[in-house]
């Protein structure tokens, strides 16, 4: 429920649940995108 809850609150999972699996997934996704762009 991390993603729907954060969207409903107008925030990100990194803001609301920084230690959650969802936050780790988002961080990993951002890291992968950064690697592809460099």
C-alpha positions in Angstrom: 0.0 0.0 0.0 3.0 2.3 0.0 2.5 3.7 -3.5 -1.3 4.4 -3.3 -0.9 5.8 0.1 1.9 8.2 -0.9 0.0 9.3 -4.0 -3.1 10.0 -2.0 -1.0 12.1 0.4 0.7 14.0 -2.4 4.1 12.7 -1.4 6.6 10.0 -2.4 7.3 6.7 -0.6 10.8 8.2 0.1 9.1 11.0 2.0 6.6 8.9 3.9 8.2 5.5 4.3 12.0 5.9 3.7 12.9 2.5 5.1 10.2 0.5 3.1 10.7 -1.9 0.3 9.0 0.5 -2.0 11.5 3.2 -1.2 14.3 0.8 -1.9 12.7 -0.1 -5.2 12.4 3.6 -6.2 16.1 4.3 -5.2 17.2 1.3 -7.2 15.2 2.5 -10.2 16.7 5.9 -10.0 20.2 4.5 -9.8 19.6 2.3 -12.8 18.3 5.3 -14.8 21.4 7.4 -13.8 23.7 4.6 -15.0 21.9 4.4 -18.4 22.2 8.2 -18.9 25.9 8.4 -18.1 
